[in-house]
Amino acid sequence: MGYEELYSLKESPFRTSPDEKFYYDSPQHGRAVAKLSHAAETMGGLAVLLGDIGTGKTTVARKLLSTLSSQPGFEVSLFIIIHSEVAPFWLVRKIAFQIDIDTRNESNDGLIALVYNRLVELHEDGKKTVVLIDEANMLKEKRLMEELRGLMNIEFPEGHLITFILFGLPELDDNLKLDRPLYERVGLKCRLDPLDMECTKAYIQHRLKIAGRDEPVFTEKAVELIFHYSKGKPRLINTICDNSLLEGFMQKKTIIDEAMVEMIGNEMGIE
């Protein structure tokens, strides 16, 4: 038995894996979704969301994917770069796959021609093609940036045939500068900062409510300490809260106080 029964929860509220159901629309996260949605709607070509580790970039990417997918007129997809050893041809192949192109037995030049033809086809069908790339800071070679720019080269009066929205660590900004013409095409850039104290409190209570509990389980002092340890980063907030609830369950404590959070912070080695 987990801690859910003790705290009257239907499920664990603080899993660190992204789950749109638990999306908390903080002022800055809501602003990011709105601005990136605008970039997609206007076919701006290239938009970027920057943020430190654990600030919620992937959560915003998933929320944006869901938002755009629910609207008619969008051909939208999301993929994640999992390592930095990415070749330009792999990137083109991945993008081609995302827009339903058979990528087997095609050379790079042949595949690019197919991509262009497919983008024109989607445009003529009234579709706006949007590709979301998470962990885009892993794209570290100039050739990769040149490939992205090449795919953006065909434009119509209404905008680009394809819009890329990149999500990554702050170093992504420097990576884009490897190809100055591409960097100068960034039509929109926004940044995610950690939550403040009030948003941290609201974030914790929001996730508890989604999981089935209306009453607070953390004392005010405990929340203040969670904010202090996490610096307002949602991923770390989740980790601290989840470990605190587990420890509370093991000690049969129905309320998580400051001392419990301090114990978890010390165990995790958080200064």
C-alpha positions in Angstrom: 0.0 0.0 0.0 1.3 3.4 -0.9 0.7 6.7 0.8 -2.4 7.6 -1.2 -4.9 6.0 1.2 -3.5 7.8 4.2 -3.8 11.2 2.6 -7.1 10.5 0.8 -5.6 10.6 -2.6 -6.8 8.8 -5.7 -3.3 8.8 -7.2 0.2 10.1 -6.6 0.1 13.9 -7.2 3.8 14.5 -7.4 5.2 12.2 -10.1 8.0 13.8 -11.9 7.0 12.5 -15.4 5.0 15.0 -17.4 1.3 14.6 -17.2 -1.0 17.2 -18.8 -3.7 16.4 -16.3 -1.6 18.0 -13.6 -0.7 21.1 -15.7 -0.7 24.1 -13.4 -1.4 27.3 -15.4 0.9 29.7 -13.5 1.1 33.2 -14.9 4.4 32.5 -16.7 3.5 29.1 -17.9 0.2 30.4 -19.3 2.0 33.3 -20.9 4.4 30.9 -22.6 1.6 28.7 -24.0 -0.2 31.7 -25.3 2.8 33.2 -27.0 3.9 29.9 -28.5 0.4 29.3 -29.7 0.5 32.7 -31.4 3.7 31.7 -33.1 2.1 28.6 -34.4 -1.1 30.3 -35.5 0.8 33.0 -37.4 3.3 30.5 -38.9 6.2 32.5 -37.6 8.8 30.0 -38.7 10.9 29.7 -35.5 10.0 30.2 -31.8 12.1 29.3 -28.8 11.3 28.5 -25.1 14.3 28.6 -22.8 14.5 27.5 -19.2 16.7 25.9 -16.6 16.4 22.3 -15.6 13.1 21.4 -13.9 11.3 24.7 -14.7 8.6 23.0 -16.8 9.6 23.2 -20.4 8.5 19.7 -21.3 5.2 20.3 -19.5 4.6 23.4 -21.6 5.5 21.4 -24.7 3.0 18.7 -23.9 0.3 21.3 -23.1 1.0 23.2 -26.4 0.8 19.9 -28.3 -2.6 19.1 -26.8 -3.8 22.7 -27.3 -2.9 22.8 -31.0 -3.9 19.2 -31.7 -7.4 20.0 -30.5 -7.8 22.8 -33.0 -8.7 22.2 -36.7 -6.2 23.3 -39.3 -3.0 22.2 -37.5 -0.6 19.3 -38.4 1.4 19.3 -35.2 3.9 16.8 -33.7 6.4 16.6 -30.9 9.7 14.7 -30.6 12.5 14.7 -28.1 16.2 14.9 -28.7 17.7 12.3 -26.4 21.4 12.7 -27.1 23.8 15.2 -28.7 25.1 12.8 -31.4 22.5 13.8 -33.9 23.3 13.9 -37.6 21.6 16.3 -40.0 20.2 13.5 -42.1 18.6 11.9 -38.9 17.0 15.3 -38.1 15.5 15.6 -41.6 14.3 12.0 -41.5 12.7 12.5 -38.1 10.9 15.6 -39.3 9.8 13.7 -42.4 8.4 10.9 -40.4 6.5 13.3 -38.2 4.6 14.6 -41.3 3.8 11.1 -42.6 6.5 10.6 -45.2 7.8 7.2 -45.9 11.5 7.7 -45.1 12.8 4.3 -46.3 15.4 4.1 -49.1 15.6 7.9 -49.5 18.8 9.9 -49.8 19.1 13.2 -48.0 18.3 15.3 -51.1 15.5 13.0 -52.1 14.0 13.2 -48.6 14.2 17.0 -48.5 12.3 17.2 -51.8 9.6 14.9 -50.4 9.4 17.1 -47.3 9.0 20.2 -49.3 6.3 18.5 -51.5 4.4 17.3 -48.4 4.6 20.8 -46.8 3.1 22.3 -49.9 0.4 19.6 -49.9 -0.5 20.3 -46.3 -0.6 24.1 -47.0 -3.0 23.6 -49.9 -5.2 21.5 -47.6 -5.4 24.4 -45.2 -3.1 22.8 -42.6 -0.4 24.7 -40.6 2.5 22.4 -40.0 4.1 22.8 -36.6 7.0 20.7 -35.2 7.8 20.9 -31.5 11.3 19.8 -30.5 12.0 19.2 -26.9 15.6 19.1 -25.4 16.6 21.1 -28.5 19.8 22.2 -26.6 21.1 18.8 -27.7 21.4 20.2 -31.3 24.9 21.5 -31.1 26.2 21.5 -34.6 26.1 24.2 -37.2 25.0 21.7 -39.9 21.9 20.9 -37.9 21.0 24.6 -37.7 21.6 24.9 -41.4 19.1 22.0 -42.0 16.5 23.7 -40.0 17.0 27.0 -41.9 16.8 25.1 -45.2 13.4 23.6 -44.3 12.2 27.1 -43.5 13.2 28.6 -46.8 10.0 28.2 -48.7 7.5 30.8 -47.6 4.0 31.9 -48.7 2.4 35.3 -48.2 0.6 33.9 -45.1 3.8 32.7 -43.5 6.2 29.8 -43.5 5.3 26.3 -44.7 6.6 24.9 -41.4 7.1 26.4 -37.9 9.6 25.0 -35.5 9.1 25.5 -31.8 12.2 24.6 -29.8 12.3 23.9 -26.1 15.7 23.8 -24.3 18.2 24.9 -21.7 19.5 28.5 -22.0 22.5 27.2 -23.9 20.2 26.6 -26.9 20.4 30.3 -27.5 24.1 30.0 -28.1 23.7 26.9 -30.3 21.3 28.8 -32.6 24.0 31.5 -33.0 26.1 28.9 -34.8 24.1 29.8 -37.9 23.5 33.5 -37.7 20.9 33.6 -40.5 18.8 31.1 -38.6 19.3 33.0 -35.3 18.0 36.1 -36.9 14.9 34.3 -38.0 13.8 33.6 -34.4 10.5 35.3 -34.4 9.6 34.7 -30.8 11.6 33.9 -27.7 10.4 33.4 -24.1 11.9 32.1 -20.9 10.6 30.1 -18.0 11.8 31.1 -14.6 11.2 29.2 -11.3 7.9 29.7 -9.5 7.7 32.3 -6.7 6.5 31.5 -3.2 2.8 32.1 -3.8 2.8 30.1 -7.1 4.7 27.3 -5.3 2.0 27.1 -2.7 -0.8 27.2 -5.3 1.1 24.6 -7.4 1.3 22.1 -4.6 -2.4 22.5 -3.7 -3.4 22.3 -7.3 -1.7 18.9 -7.7 -3.2 17.6 -4.5 -6.7 18.7 -5.6 -6.3 17.0 -9.0 -5.2 13.8 -7.2 -8.4 14.0 -5.0 -7.6 16.0 -1.9 -9.1 19.4 -1.3 -7.6 20.0 2.2 -3.9 21.0 2.5 -1.6 18.3 3.7 1.5 20.5 4.1 1.7 23.1 6.8 2.5 26.7 5.8 6.0 26.4 7.2 6.5 23.2 5.4 5.5 24.8 2.1 7.9 27.7 2.8 10.7 25.2 3.3 9.8 23.3 0.1 10.1 26.6 -1.7 13.4 27.3 -0.1 14.9 23.9 -1.0 13.4 23.7 -4.5 14.1 27.4 -5.5 10.6 27.2 -7.1 11.5 24.6 -9.7 8.5 22.4 -10.3 10.4 19.2 -10.8 12.2 19.5 -7.5 9.0 20.6 -5.8 7.5 17.3 -6.9 10.5 15.3 -5.7 10.5 16.9 -2.3 6.7 16.6 -1.9 6.6 13.0 -3.0 9.4 12.0 -0.6 7.8 13.9 2.2 4.5 12.1 1.7 6.2 8.8 1.7 8.1 9.5 4.9 4.9 10.8 6.5 3.1 7.6 5.5 5.9 5.5 7.1 5.6 7.6 10.3 1.8 7.6 10.1 1.7 11.4 10.2 -1.4 12.8 8.5 0.1 16.3 8.2 3.5 17.1 6.8 5.3 19.7 8.9 8.5 21.7 8.5 10.5 19.1 10.4 9.5 16.4 7.9 10.5 18.5 4.9 13.8 19.4 6.6 14.5 15.7 7.1 13.9 15.0 3.4 16.0 18.0 2.3 18.9 16.7 4.4 18.5 13.2 3.1 18.5 14.5 -0.5 21.6 16.6 0.2 19.8 19.9 -0.7 21.5 22.9 0.8 
